[in-house]
Amino acid sequence: MLTIAQKFILAIGAVAILAIALCPPWVHTFHNGEGGQRDRPAGYQFVFTPPGLERDSVYTGVRVNWVLAVIQIGAVSLATIAGVFITRKSSPDPPRA
C-alpha cells in the first residue's frame, strides 16, 4: 500500500514527465551538401508549435532532440522511483519468542 507521501511523489513525477513530453527540447538543424549536419539548441517549446527559424540563419530546419528528452524522462523516472523507495514504510520486525 502506498503512503500519502509516495502518492504525492508519484503525482509530481507524472506531472514532470508530462511536461517534458508536451514541451520537449528542440534543435535547429543545418545540412550541408556533403552530408554533414550541425545542430544548435533551440530551447523548449510546445510539441505542436515548434520554434521558428531566425531570418538570417543558415539553419534549415528544426526537430525535437529526442535523446535529451529521453534522458530527462529517465532522470525524472529514477528520481521518482528513488523517492517512493525512500519514503516506504518499514515493515515491523516479527515478534521474538
mmCIF file as gemmi writes it, N, C-alpha and C atoms, coordinates in Angstrom:
data_model
loop_
_atom_site.group_PDB
_atom_site.id
_atom_site.type_symbol
_atom_site.label_atom_id
_atom_site.label_alt_id
_atom_site.label_comp_id
_atom_site.label_asym_id
_atom_site.label_entity_id
_atom_site.label_seq_id
_atom_site.pdbx_PDB_ins_code
_atom_site.Cartn_x
_atom_site.Cartn_y
_atom_site.Cartn_z
_atom_site.occupancy
_atom_site.B_iso_or_equiv
_atom_site.pdbx_formal_charge
_atom_site.auth_seq_id
_atom_site.auth_asym_id
_atom_site.pdbx_PDB_model_num
ATOM 1 N N . MET Axp A 1 ? 0.838 -1.179 0 1 0 ? 1 A 1
ATOM 2 C CA . MET Axp A 1 ? 0 0 0 1 0 ? 1 A 1
ATOM 3 C C . MET Axp A 1 ? 0.883 1.242 0 1 0 ? 1 A 1
ATOM 4 N N . LEU Axp A 2 ? 0.525 2.208 -0.811 1 0 ? 2 A 1
ATOM 5 C CA . LEU Axp A 2 ? 1.304 3.436 -0.899 1 0 ? 2 A 1
ATOM 6 C C . LEU Axp A 2 ? 0.889 4.43 0.175 1 0 ? 2 A 1
ATOM 7 N N . THR Axp A 3 ? 1.868 5.129 0.721 1 0 ? 3 A 1
ATOM 8 C CA . THR Axp A 3 ? 1.581 6.174 1.693 1 0 ? 3 A 1
ATOM 9 C C . THR Axp A 3 ? 1.193 7.452 0.951 1 0 ? 3 A 1
ATOM 10 N N . ILE Axp A 4 ? 0.723 8.43 1.689 1 0 ? 4 A 1
ATOM 11 C CA . ILE Axp A 4 ? 0.359 9.714 1.073 1 0 ? 4 A 1
ATOM 12 C C . ILE Axp A 4 ? 1.583 10.364 0.448 1 0 ? 4 A 1
ATOM 13 N N . ALA Axp A 5 ? 2.727 10.276 1.121 1 0 ? 5 A 1
ATOM 14 C CA . ALA Axp A 5 ? 3.962 10.853 0.581 1 0 ? 5 A 1
ATOM 15 C C . ALA Axp A 5 ? 4.35 10.18 -0.737 1 0 ? 5 A 1
ATOM 16 N N . GLN Axp A 6 ? 4.211 8.868 -0.801 1 0 ? 6 A 1
ATOM 17 C CA . GLN Axp A 6 ? 4.545 8.146 -2.029 1 0 ? 6 A 1
ATOM 18 C C . GLN Axp A 6 ? 3.604 8.529 -3.17 1 0 ? 6 A 1
ATOM 19 N N . LYS Axp A 7 ? 2.314 8.663 -2.858 1 0 ? 7 A 1
ATOM 20 C CA . LYS Axp A 7 ? 1.357 9.087 -3.888 1 0 ? 7 A 1
ATOM 21 C C . LYS Axp A 7 ? 1.681 10.485 -4.396 1 0 ? 7 A 1
ATOM 22 N N . PHE Axp A 8 ? 2.084 11.374 -3.484 1 0 ? 8 A 1
ATOM 23 C CA . PHE Axp A 8 ? 2.457 12.734 -3.866 1 0 ? 8 A 1
ATOM 24 C C . PHE Axp A 8 ? 3.685 12.711 -4.769 1 0 ? 8 A 1
ATOM 25 N N . ILE Axp A 9 ? 4.686 11.925 -4.414 1 0 ? 9 A 1
ATOM 26 C CA . ILE Axp A 9 ? 5.908 11.817 -5.224 1 0 ? 9 A 1
ATOM 27 C C . ILE Axp A 9 ? 5.583 11.263 -6.604 1 0 ? 9 A 1
ATOM 28 N N . LEU Axp A 10 ? 4.729 10.245 -6.669 1 0 ? 10 A 1
ATOM 29 C CA . LEU Axp A 10 ? 4.322 9.694 -7.972 1 0 ? 10 A 1
ATOM 30 C C . LEU Axp A 10 ? 3.581 10.725 -8.814 1 0 ? 10 A 1
ATOM 31 N N . ALA Axp A 11 ? 2.725 11.511 -8.188 1 0 ? 11 A 1
ATOM 32 C CA . ALA Axp A 11 ? 1.977 12.54 -8.914 1 0 ? 11 A 1
ATOM 33 C C . ALA Axp A 11 ? 2.92 13.612 -9.466 1 0 ? 11 A 1
ATOM 34 N N . ILE Axp A 12 ? 3.868 14.058 -8.642 1 0 ? 12 A 1
ATOM 35 C CA . ILE Axp A 12 ? 4.831 15.064 -9.103 1 0 ? 12 A 1
ATOM 36 C C . ILE Axp A 12 ? 5.676 14.504 -10.251 1 0 ? 12 A 1
ATOM 37 N N . GLY Axp A 13 ? 6.113 13.261 -10.138 1 0 ? 13 A 1
ATOM 38 C CA . GLY Axp A 13 ? 6.879 12.63 -11.206 1 0 ? 13 A 1
ATOM 39 C C . GLY Axp A 13 ? 6.083 12.528 -12.502 1 0 ? 13 A 1
ATOM 40 N N . ALA Axp A 14 ? 4.807 12.158 -12.392 1 0 ? 14 A 1
ATOM 41 C CA . ALA Axp A 14 ? 3.957 12.051 -13.583 1 0 ? 14 A 1
ATOM 42 C C . ALA Axp A 14 ? 3.754 13.408 -14.243 1 0 ? 14 A 1
ATOM 43 N N . VAL Axp A 15 ? 3.558 14.443 -13.441 1 0 ? 15 A 1
ATOM 44 C CA . VAL Axp A 15 ? 3.375 15.795 -13.99 1 0 ? 15 A 1
ATOM 45 C C . VAL Axp A 15 ? 4.664 16.253 -14.678 1 0 ? 15 A 1
ATOM 46 N N . ALA Axp A 16 ? 5.815 15.969 -14.079 1 0 ? 16 A 1
ATOM 47 C CA . ALA Axp A 16 ? 7.09 16.355 -14.686 1 0 ? 16 A 1
ATOM 48 C C . ALA Axp A 16 ? 7.313 15.634 -16.02 1 0 ? 16 A 1
ATOM 49 N N . ILE Axp A 17 ? 6.999 14.347 -16.076 1 0 ? 17 A 1
ATOM 50 C CA . ILE Axp A 17 ? 7.151 13.597 -17.33 1 0 ? 17 A 1
ATOM 51 C C . ILE Axp A 17 ? 6.192 14.125 -18.389 1 0 ? 17 A 1
ATOM 52 N N . LEU Axp A 18 ? 4.972 14.449 -17.988 1 0 ? 18 A 1
ATOM 53 C CA . LEU Axp A 18 ? 4.008 15.029 -18.922 1 0 ? 18 A 1
ATOM 54 C C . LEU Axp A 18 ? 4.509 16.373 -19.453 1 0 ? 18 A 1
ATOM 55 N N . ALA Axp A 19 ? 5.096 17.192 -18.581 1 0 ? 19 A 1
ATOM 56 C CA . ALA Axp A 19 ? 5.63 18.489 -19.009 1 0 ? 19 A 1
ATOM 57 C C . ALA Axp A 19 ? 6.771 18.311 -20.008 1 0 ? 19 A 1
ATOM 58 N N . ILE Axp A 20 ? 7.642 17.336 -19.764 1 0 ? 20 A 1
ATOM 59 C CA . ILE Axp A 20 ? 8.738 17.072 -20.698 1 0 ? 20 A 1
ATOM 60 C C . ILE Axp A 20 ? 8.185 16.602 -22.045 1 0 ? 20 A 1
ATOM 61 N N . ALA Axp A 21 ? 7.156 15.764 -22.014 1 0 ? 21 A 1
ATOM 62 C CA . ALA Axp A 21 ? 6.572 15.252 -23.259 1 0 ? 21 A 1
ATOM 63 C C . ALA Axp A 21 ? 5.841 16.349 -24.031 1 0 ? 21 A 1
ATOM 64 N N . LEU Axp A 22 ? 5.197 17.28 -23.333 1 0 ? 22 A 1
ATOM 65 C CA . LEU Axp A 22 ? 4.449 18.344 -24.013 1 0 ? 22 A 1
ATOM 66 C C . LEU Axp A 22 ? 5.329 19.507 -24.459 1 0 ? 22 A 1
ATOM 67 N N . CYS Axp A 23 ? 6.426 19.743 -23.767 1 0 ? 23 A 1
ATOM 68 C CA . CYS Axp A 23 ? 7.351 20.835 -24.114 1 0 ? 23 A 1
ATOM 69 C C . CYS Axp A 23 ? 8.766 20.274 -24.209 1 0 ? 23 A 1
ATOM 70 N N . PRO Axp A 24 ? 9.058 19.529 -25.262 1 0 ? 24 A 1
ATOM 71 C CA . PRO Axp A 24 ? 10.373 18.876 -25.372 1 0 ? 24 A 1
ATOM 72 C C . PRO Axp A 24 ? 11.457 19.866 -25.806 1 0 ? 24 A 1
ATOM 73 N N . PRO Axp A 25 ? 12.716 19.456 -25.666 1 0 ? 25 A 1
ATOM 74 C CA . PRO Axp A 25 ? 13.815 20.287 -26.165 1 0 ? 25 A 1
ATOM 75 C C . PRO Axp A 25 ? 13.889 20.196 -27.689 1 0 ? 25 A 1
ATOM 76 N N . TRP Axp A 26 ? 14.138 21.338 -28.338 1 0 ? 26 A 1
ATOM 77 C CA . TRP Axp A 26 ? 14.22 21.41 -29.796 1 0 ? 26 A 1
ATOM 78 C C . TRP Axp A 26 ? 15.631 21.805 -30.214 1 0 ? 26 A 1
ATOM 79 N N . VAL Axp A 27 ? 16.005 21.453 -31.425 1 0 ? 27 A 1
ATOM 80 C CA . VAL Axp A 27 ? 17.271 21.89 -32.011 1 0 ? 27 A 1
ATOM 81 C C . VAL Axp A 27 ? 17.031 22.402 -33.422 1 0 ? 27 A 1
ATOM 82 N N . HIS Axp A 28 ? 17.79 23.465 -33.794 1 0 ? 28 A 1
ATOM 83 C CA . HIS Axp A 28 ? 17.828 23.928 -35.185 1 0 ? 28 A 1
ATOM 84 C C . HIS Axp A 28 ? 18.842 23.057 -35.902 1 0 ? 28 A 1
ATOM 85 N N . THR Axp A 29 ? 18.544 22.649 -37.122 1 0 ? 29 A 1
ATOM 86 C CA . THR Axp A 29 ? 19.447 21.767 -37.869 1 0 ? 29 A 1
ATOM 87 C C . THR Axp A 29 ? 19.912 22.439 -39.159 1 0 ? 29 A 1
ATOM 88 N N . PHE Axp A 30 ? 21.113 22.095 -39.571 1 0 ? 30 A 1
ATOM 89 C CA . PHE Axp A 30 ? 21.684 22.564 -40.822 1 0 ? 30 A 1
ATOM 90 C C . PHE Axp A 30 ? 22.34 21.382 -41.504 1 0 ? 30 A 1
ATOM 91 N N . HIS Axp A 31 ? 21.971 21.114 -42.747 1 0 ? 31 A 1
ATOM 92 C CA . HIS Axp A 31 ? 22.564 20.036 -43.537 1 0 ? 31 A 1
ATOM 93 C C . HIS Axp A 31 ? 23.329 20.68 -44.69 1 0 ? 31 A 1
ATOM 94 N N . ASN Axp A 32 ? 24.638 20.403 -44.749 1 0 ? 32 A 1
ATOM 95 C CA . ASN Axp A 32 ? 25.388 20.918 -45.897 1 0 ? 32 A 1
ATOM 96 C C . ASN Axp A 32 ? 25.308 19.918 -47.043 1 0 ? 32 A 1
ATOM 97 N N . GLY Axp A 33 ? 25.779 20.282 -48.182 1 0 ? 33 A 1
ATOM 98 C CA . GLY Axp A 33 ? 25.685 19.429 -49.359 1 0 ? 33 A 1
ATOM 99 C C . GLY Axp A 33 ? 26.547 18.194 -49.306 1 0 ? 33 A 1
ATOM 100 N N . GLU Axp A 34 ? 27.466 18.112 -48.367 1 0 ? 34 A 1
ATOM 101 C CA . GLU Axp A 34 ? 28.385 16.983 -48.291 1 0 ? 34 A 1
ATOM 102 C C . GLU Axp A 34 ? 27.937 15.929 -47.29 1 0 ? 34 A 1
ATOM 103 N N . GLY Axp A 35 ? 26.732 16.011 -46.798 1 0 ? 35 A 1
ATOM 104 C CA . GLY Axp A 35 ? 26.207 15.023 -45.869 1 0 ? 35 A 1
ATOM 105 C C . GLY Axp A 35 ? 26.44 15.351 -44.405 1 0 ? 35 A 1
ATOM 106 N N . GLY Axp A 36 ? 27.072 16.486 -44.138 1 0 ? 36 A 1
ATOM 107 C CA . GLY Axp A 36 ? 27.312 16.869 -42.747 1 0 ? 36 A 1
ATOM 108 C C . GLY Axp A 36 ? 26.084 17.53 -42.138 1 0 ? 36 A 1
ATOM 109 N N . GLN Axp A 37 ? 26.012 17.501 -40.834 1 0 ? 37 A 1
ATOM 110 C CA . GLN Axp A 37 ? 24.865 18.088 -40.139 1 0 ? 37 A 1
ATOM 111 C C . GLN Axp A 37 ? 25.36 18.816 -38.903 1 0 ? 37 A 1
ATOM 112 N N . ARG Axp A 38 ? 24.781 19.978 -38.635 1 0 ? 38 A 1
ATOM 113 C CA . ARG Axp A 38 ? 25.058 20.732 -37.419 1 0 ? 38 A 1
ATOM 114 C C . ARG Axp A 38 ? 23.748 21.003 -36.713 1 0 ? 38 A 1
ATOM 115 N N . ASP Axp A 39 ? 23.788 20.915 -35.411 1 0 ? 39 A 1
ATOM 116 C CA . ASP Axp A 39 ? 22.602 21.208 -34.602 1 0 ? 39 A 1
ATOM 117 C C . ASP Axp A 39 ? 22.938 22.316 -33.614 1 0 ? 39 A 1
ATOM 118 N N . ARG Axp A 40 ? 21.935 23.125 -33.308 1 0 ? 40 A 1
ATOM 119 C CA . ARG Axp A 40 ? 22.065 24.169 -32.301 1 0 ? 40 A 1
ATOM 120 C C . ARG Axp A 40 ? 20.817 24.141 -31.436 1 0 ? 40 A 1
ATOM 121 N N . PRO Axp A 41 ? 20.96 24.16 -30.11 1 0 ? 41 A 1
ATOM 122 C CA . PRO Axp A 41 ? 19.774 24.124 -29.253 1 0 ? 41 A 1
ATOM 123 C C . PRO Axp A 41 ? 18.815 25.269 -29.585 1 0 ? 41 A 1
ATOM 124 N N . ALA Axp A 42 ? 17.531 24.949 -29.582 1 0 ? 42 A 1
ATOM 125 C CA . ALA Axp A 42 ? 16.503 25.946 -29.89 1 0 ? 42 A 1
ATOM 126 C C . ALA Axp A 42 ? 15.571 26.172 -28.708 1 0 ? 42 A 1
ATOM 127 N N . GLY Axp A 43 ? 15.901 25.603 -27.558 1 0 ? 43 A 1
ATOM 128 C CA . GLY Axp A 43 ? 15.08 25.812 -26.368 1 0 ? 43 A 1
ATOM 129 C C . GLY Axp A 43 ? 13.942 24.807 -26.274 1 0 ? 43 A 1
ATOM 130 N N . TYR Axp A 44 ? 13.002 25.13 -25.396 1 0 ? 44 A 1
ATOM 131 C CA . TYR Axp A 44 ? 11.843 24.275 -25.151 1 0 ? 44 A 1
ATOM 132 C C . TYR Axp A 44 ? 10.612 24.956 -25.708 1 0 ? 44 A 1
ATOM 133 N N . GLN Axp A 45 ? 9.767 24.198 -26.37 1 0 ? 45 A 1
ATOM 134 C CA . GLN Axp A 45 ? 8.571 24.747 -26.994 1 0 ? 45 A 1
ATOM 135 C C . GLN Axp A 45 ? 7.499 23.669 -26.981 1 0 ? 45 A 1
ATOM 136 N N . PHE Axp A 46 ? 6.246 24.098 -27.006 1 0 ? 46 A 1
ATOM 137 C CA . PHE Axp A 46 ? 5.131 23.166 -27.053 1 0 ? 46 A 1
ATOM 138 C C . PHE Axp A 46 ? 5.283 22.263 -28.271 1 0 ? 46 A 1
ATOM 139 N N . VAL Axp A 47 ? 4.98 20.998 -28.11 1 0 ? 47 A 1
ATOM 140 C CA . VAL Axp A 47 ? 5.259 19.999 -29.144 1 0 ? 47 A 1
ATOM 141 C C . VAL Axp A 47 ? 4.516 20.284 -30.462 1 0 ? 47 A 1
ATOM 142 N N . PHE Axp A 48 ? 3.357 20.918 -30.408 1 0 ? 48 A 1
ATOM 143 C CA . PHE Axp A 48 ? 2.588 21.184 -31.627 1 0 ? 48 A 1
ATOM 144 C C . PHE Axp A 48 ? 2.894 22.544 -32.245 1 0 ? 48 A 1
ATOM 145 N N . THR Axp A 49 ? 3.745 23.348 -31.608 1 0 ? 49 A 1
ATOM 146 C CA . THR Axp A 49 ? 4.152 24.642 -32.169 1 0 ? 49 A 1
ATOM 147 C C . THR Axp A 49 ? 5.67 24.758 -32.079 1 0 ? 49 A 1
ATOM 148 N N . PRO Axp A 50 ? 6.379 24.138 -33.023 1 0 ? 50 A 1
ATOM 149 C CA . PRO Axp A 50 ? 7.842 24.167 -32.963 1 0 ? 50 A 1
ATOM 150 C C . PRO Axp A 50 ? 8.375 25.586 -33.121 1 0 ? 50 A 1
ATOM 151 N N . PRO Axp A 51 ? 9.579 25.833 -32.601 1 0 ? 51 A 1
ATOM 152 C CA . PRO Axp A 51 ? 10.151 27.166 -32.734 1 0 ? 51 A 1
ATOM 153 C C . PRO Axp A 51 ? 10.449 27.479 -34.19 1 0 ? 51 A 1
ATOM 154 N N . GLY Axp A 52 ? 10.334 28.739 -34.536 1 0 ? 52 A 1
ATOM 155 C CA . GLY Axp A 52 ? 10.616 29.159 -35.909 1 0 ? 52 A 1
ATOM 156 C C . GLY Axp A 52 ? 12.103 29.375 -36.126 1 0 ? 52 A 1
ATOM 157 N N . LEU Axp A 53 ? 12.474 29.521 -37.382 1 0 ? 53 A 1
ATOM 158 C CA . LEU Axp A 53 ? 13.858 29.788 -37.742 1 0 ? 53 A 1
ATOM 159 C C . LEU Axp A 53 ? 14.095 31.29 -37.746 1 0 ? 53 A 1
ATOM 160 N N . GLU Axp A 54 ? 15.318 31.684 -37.413 1 0 ? 54 A 1
ATOM 161 C CA . GLU Axp A 54 ? 15.669 33.095 -37.465 1 0 ? 54 A 1
ATOM 162 C C . GLU Axp A 54 ? 15.794 33.531 -38.915 1 0 ? 54 A 1
ATOM 163 N N . ARG Axp A 55 ? 15.542 34.787 -39.164 1 0 ? 55 A 1
ATOM 164 C CA . ARG Axp A 55 ? 15.501 35.29 -40.535 1 0 ? 55 A 1
ATOM 165 C C . ARG Axp A 55 ? 16.829 35.114 -41.273 1 0 ? 55 A 1
ATOM 166 N N . ASP Axp A 56 ? 17.946 35.498 -40.671 1 0 ? 56 A 1
ATOM 167 C CA . ASP Axp A 56 ? 19.252 35.441 -41.344 1 0 ? 56 A 1
ATOM 168 C C . ASP Axp A 56 ? 20.066 34.23 -40.904 1 0 ? 56 A 1
ATOM 169 N N . SER Axp A 57 ? 19.405 33.127 -40.672 1 0 ? 57 A 1
ATOM 170 C CA . SER Axp A 57 ? 20.069 31.942 -40.15 1 0 ? 57 A 1
ATOM 171 C C . SER Axp A 57 ? 20.438 30.983 -41.274 1 0 ? 57 A 1
ATOM 172 N N . VAL Axp A 58 ? 21.555 30.275 -41.074 1 0 ? 58 A 1
ATOM 173 C CA . VAL Axp A 58 ? 21.942 29.23 -42.027 1 0 ? 58 A 1
ATOM 174 C C . VAL Axp A 58 ? 21.251 27.916 -41.695 1 0 ? 58 A 1
ATOM 175 N N . TYR Axp A 59 ? 20.583 27.873 -40.567 1 0 ? 59 A 1
ATOM 176 C CA . TYR Axp A 59 ? 19.905 26.648 -40.165 1 0 ? 59 A 1
ATOM 177 C C . TYR Axp A 59 ? 18.649 26.466 -41.004 1 0 ? 59 A 1
ATOM 178 N N . THR Axp A 60 ? 18.402 25.234 -41.429 1 0 ? 60 A 1
ATOM 179 C CA . THR Axp A 60 ? 17.338 24.968 -42.393 1 0 ? 60 A 1
ATOM 180 C C . THR Axp A 60 ? 16.133 24.249 -41.821 1 0 ? 60 A 1
ATOM 181 N N . GLY Axp A 61 ? 16.224 23.758 -40.617 1 0 ? 61 A 1
ATOM 182 C CA . GLY Axp A 61 ? 15.099 23.013 -40.056 1 0 ? 61 A 1
ATOM 183 C C . GLY Axp A 61 ? 15.136 23.013 -38.545 1 0 ? 61 A 1
ATOM 184 N N . VAL Axp A 62 ? 14.128 22.396 -37.985 1 0 ? 62 A 1
ATOM 185 C CA . VAL Axp A 62 ? 14.022 22.286 -36.538 1 0 ? 62 A 1
ATOM 186 C C . VAL Axp A 62 ? 13.433 20.91 -36.225 1 0 ? 62 A 1
ATOM 187 N N . ARG Axp A 63 ? 13.951 20.288 -35.166 1 0 ? 63 A 1
ATOM 188 C CA . ARG Axp A 63 ? 13.447 18.977 -34.79 1 0 ? 63 A 1
ATOM 189 C C . ARG Axp A 63 ? 13.544 18.83 -33.27 1 0 ? 63 A 1
ATOM 190 N N . VAL Axp A 64 ? 12.814 17.86 -32.749 1 0 ? 64 A 1
ATOM 191 C CA . VAL Axp A 64 ? 12.858 17.556 -31.323 1 0 ? 64 A 1
ATOM 192 C C . VAL Axp A 64 ? 14.153 16.795 -31.024 1 0 ? 64 A 1
ATOM 193 N N . ASN Axp A 65 ? 14.813 17.172 -29.954 1 0 ? 65 A 1
ATOM 194 C CA . ASN Axp A 65 ? 16.01 16.467 -29.511 1 0 ? 65 A 1
ATOM 195 C C . ASN Axp A 65 ? 15.55 15.307 -28.621 1 0 ? 65 A 1
ATOM 196 N N . TRP Axp A 66 ? 15.231 14.177 -29.26 1 0 ? 66 A 1
ATOM 197 C CA . TRP Axp A 66 ? 14.666 13.044 -28.537 1 0 ? 66 A 1
ATOM 198 C C . TRP Axp A 66 ? 15.661 12.419 -27.562 1 0 ? 66 A 1
ATOM 199 N N . VAL Axp A 67 ? 16.945 12.474 -27.886 1 0 ? 67 A 1
ATOM 200 C CA . VAL Axp A 67 ? 17.946 11.91 -26.975 1 0 ? 67 A 1
ATOM 201 C C . VAL Axp A 67 ? 17.898 12.641 -25.641 1 0 ? 67 A 1
ATOM 202 N N . LEU Axp A 68 ? 17.899 13.972 -25.674 1 0 ? 68 A 1
ATOM 203 C CA . LEU Axp A 68 ? 17.841 14.756 -24.446 1 0 ? 68 A 1
ATOM 204 C C . LEU Axp A 68 ? 16.511 14.545 -23.724 1 0 ? 68 A 1
ATOM 205 N N . ALA Axp A 69 ? 15.416 14.468 -24.471 1 0 ? 69 A 1
ATOM 206 C CA . ALA Axp A 69 ? 14.108 14.253 -23.848 1 0 ? 69 A 1
ATOM 207 C C . ALA Axp A 69 ? 14.058 12.902 -23.131 1 0 ? 69 A 1
ATOM 208 N N . VAL Axp A 70 ? 14.598 11.863 -23.744 1 0 ? 70 A 1
ATOM 209 C CA . VAL Axp A 70 ? 14.602 10.535 -23.115 1 0 ? 70 A 1
ATOM 210 C C . VAL Axp A 70 ? 15.492 10.538 -21.875 1 0 ? 70 A 1
ATOM 211 N N . ILE Axp A 71 ? 16.626 11.227 -21.934 1 0 ? 71 A 1
ATOM 212 C CA . ILE Axp A 71 ? 17.495 11.328 -20.757 1 0 ? 71 A 1
ATOM 213 C C . ILE Axp A 71 ? 16.764 12.039 -19.623 1 0 ? 71 A 1
ATOM 214 N N . GLN Axp A 72 ? 16.062 13.116 -19.938 1 0 ? 72 A 1
ATOM 215 C CA . GLN Axp A 72 ? 15.316 13.843 -18.911 1 0 ? 72 A 1
ATOM 216 C C . GLN Axp A 72 ? 14.2 12.994 -18.316 1 0 ? 72 A 1
ATOM 217 N N . ILE Axp A 73 ? 13.467 12.294 -19.155 1 0 ? 73 A 1
ATOM 218 C CA . ILE Axp A 73 ? 12.391 11.432 -18.664 1 0 ? 73 A 1
ATOM 219 C C . ILE Axp A 73 ? 12.97 10.309 -17.808 1 0 ? 73 A 1
ATOM 220 N N . GLY Axp A 74 ? 14.102 9.746 -18.222 1 0 ? 74 A 1
ATOM 221 C CA . GLY Axp A 74 ? 14.753 8.708 -17.433 1 0 ? 74 A 1
ATOM 222 C C . GLY Axp A 74 ? 15.205 9.221 -16.073 1 0 ? 74 A 1
ATOM 223 N N . ALA Axp A 75 ? 15.756 10.427 -16.041 1 0 ? 75 A 1
ATOM 224 C CA . ALA Axp A 75 ? 16.207 11.005 -14.774 1 0 ? 75 A 1
ATOM 225 C C . ALA Axp A 75 ? 15.033 11.259 -13.839 1 0 ? 75 A 1
ATOM 226 N N . VAL Axp A 76 ? 13.938 11.785 -14.383 1 0 ? 76 A 1
ATOM 227 C CA . VAL Axp A 76 ? 12.744 12.016 -13.557 1 0 ? 76 A 1
ATOM 228 C C . VAL Axp A 76 ? 12.181 10.69 -13.062 1 0 ? 76 A 1
ATOM 229 N N . SER Axp A 77 ? 12.175 9.683 -13.913 1 0 ? 77 A 1
ATOM 230 C CA . SER Axp A 77 ? 11.667 8.366 -13.509 1 0 ? 77 A 1
ATOM 231 C C . SER Axp A 77 ? 12.51 7.772 -12.38 1 0 ? 77 A 1
ATOM 232 N N . LEU Axp A 78 ? 13.831 7.85 -12.527 1 0 ? 78 A 1
ATOM 233 C CA . LEU Axp A 78 ? 14.705 7.326 -11.481 1 0 ? 78 A 1
ATOM 234 C C . LEU Axp A 78 ? 14.532 8.087 -10.168 1 0 ? 78 A 1
ATOM 235 N N . ALA Axp A 79 ? 14.415 9.409 -10.253 1 0 ? 79 A 1
ATOM 236 C CA . ALA Axp A 79 ? 14.216 10.207 -9.041 1 0 ? 79 A 1
ATOM 237 C C . ALA Axp A 79 ? 12.881 9.871 -8.388 1 0 ? 79 A 1
ATOM 238 N N . THR Axp A 80 ? 11.855 9.649 -9.195 1 0 ? 80 A 1
ATOM 239 C CA . THR Axp A 80 ? 10.537 9.291 -8.657 1 0 ? 80 A 1
ATOM 240 C C . THR Axp A 80 ? 10.586 7.936 -7.966 1 0 ? 80 A 1
ATOM 241 N N . ILE Axp A 81 ? 11.198 6.963 -8.616 1 0 ? 81 A 1
ATOM 242 C CA . ILE Axp A 81 ? 11.321 5.635 -8.021 1 0 ? 81 A 1
ATOM 243 C C . ILE Axp A 81 ? 12.123 5.7 -6.723 1 0 ? 81 A 1
ATOM 244 N N . ALA Axp A 82 ? 13.213 6.476 -6.73 1 0 ? 82 A 1
ATOM 245 C CA . ALA Axp A 82 ? 14.031 6.618 -5.519 1 0 ? 82 A 1
ATOM 246 C C . ALA Axp A 82 ? 13.221 7.277 -4.403 1 0 ? 82 A 1
ATOM 247 N N . GLY Axp A 83 ? 12.444 8.301 -4.754 1 0 ? 83 A 1
ATOM 248 C CA . GLY Axp A 83 ? 11.618 8.961 -3.742 1 0 ? 83 A 1
ATOM 249 C C . GLY Axp A 83 ? 10.577 8.04 -3.148 1 0 ? 83 A 1
ATOM 250 N N . VAL Axp A 84 ? 9.947 7.234 -3.977 1 0 ? 84 A 1
ATOM 251 C CA . VAL Axp A 84 ? 8.951 6.271 -3.482 1 0 ? 84 A 1
ATOM 252 C C . VAL Axp A 84 ? 9.628 5.219 -2.605 1 0 ? 84 A 1
ATOM 253 N N . PHE Axp A 85 ? 10.793 4.783 -3.028 1 0 ? 85 A 1
ATOM 254 C CA . PHE Axp A 85 ? 11.517 3.765 -2.255 1 0 ? 85 A 1
ATOM 255 C C . PHE Axp A 85 ? 11.964 4.313 -0.898 1 0 ? 85 A 1
ATOM 256 N N . ILE Axp A 86 ? 12.464 5.541 -0.886 1 0 ? 86 A 1
ATOM 257 C CA . ILE Axp A 86 ? 12.955 6.139 0.359 1 0 ? 86 A 1
ATOM 258 C C . ILE Axp A 86 ? 11.824 6.378 1.359 1 0 ? 86 A 1
ATOM 259 N N . THR Axp A 87 ? 10.636 6.713 0.856 1 0 ? 87 A 1
ATOM 260 C CA . THR Axp A 87 ? 9.527 7.042 1.754 1 0 ? 87 A 1
ATOM 261 C C . THR Axp A 87 ? 8.641 5.846 2.09 1 0 ? 87 A 1
ATOM 262 N N . ARG Axp A 88 ? 9.081 4.651 1.778 1 0 ? 88 A 1
ATOM 263 C CA . ARG Axp A 88 ? 8.264 3.476 2.077 1 0 ? 88 A 1
ATOM 264 C C . ARG Axp A 88 ? 8.216 3.242 3.583 1 0 ? 88 A 1
ATOM 265 N N . LYS Axp A 89 ? 7.186 2.571 3.992 1 0 ? 89 A 1
ATOM 266 C CA . LYS Axp A 89 ? 7.069 2.193 5.401 1 0 ? 89 A 1
ATOM 267 C C . LYS Axp A 89 ? 7.981 1.004 5.654 1 0 ? 89 A 1
ATOM 268 N N . SER Axp A 90 ? 8.673 1.055 6.756 1 0 ? 90 A 1
ATOM 269 C CA . SER Axp A 90 ? 9.487 -0.114 7.095 1 0 ? 90 A 1
ATOM 270 C C . SER Axp A 90 ? 8.595 -1.143 7.763 1 0 ? 90 A 1
ATOM 271 N N . SER Axp A 91 ? 8.765 -2.373 7.396 1 0 ? 91 A 1
ATOM 272 C CA . SER Axp A 91 ? 7.927 -3.426 7.968 1 0 ? 91 A 1
ATOM 273 C C . SER Axp A 91 ? 8.383 -3.705 9.391 1 0 ? 91 A 1
ATOM 274 N N . PRO Axp A 92 ? 7.44 -3.909 10.28 1 0 ? 92 A 1
ATOM 275 C CA . PRO Axp A 92 ? 7.819 -4.177 11.668 1 0 ? 92 A 1
ATOM 276 C C . PRO Axp A 92 ? 8.532 -5.528 11.786 1 0 ? 92 A 1
ATOM 277 N N . ASP Axp A 93 ? 9.428 -5.587 12.738 1 0 ? 93 A 1
ATOM 278 C CA . ASP Axp A 93 ? 10.133 -6.85 12.981 1 0 ? 93 A 1
ATOM 279 C C . ASP Axp A 93 ? 9.145 -7.872 13.544 1 0 ? 93 A 1
ATOM 280 N N . PRO Axp A 94 ? 9.304 -9.138 13.122 1 0 ? 94 A 1
ATOM 281 C CA . PRO Axp A 94 ? 8.417 -10.169 13.675 1 0 ? 94 A 1
ATOM 282 C C . PRO Axp A 94 ? 8.687 -10.343 15.173 1 0 ? 94 A 1
ATOM 283 N N . PRO Axp A 95 ? 7.668 -10.677 15.909 1 0 ? 95 A 1
ATOM 284 C CA . PRO Axp A 95 ? 7.872 -10.849 17.362 1 0 ? 95 A 1
ATOM 285 C C . PRO Axp A 95 ? 8.833 -12.009 17.64 1 0 ? 95 A 1
ATOM 286 N N . ARG Axp A 96 ? 9.654 -11.829 18.656 1 0 ? 96 A 1
ATOM 287 C CA . ARG Axp A 96 ? 10.627 -12.864 19.029 1 0 ? 96 A 1
ATOM 288 C C . ARG Axp A 96 ? 10.043 -13.723 20.148 1 0 ? 96 A 1
ATOM 289 N N . ALA Axp A 97 ? 10.287 -14.985 20.051 1 0 ? 97 A 1
ATOM 290 C CA . ALA Axp A 97 ? 9.746 -15.905 21.055 1 0 ? 97 A 1
ATOM 291 C C . ALA Axp A 97 ? 10.652 -16.053 22.233 1 0 ? 97 A 1
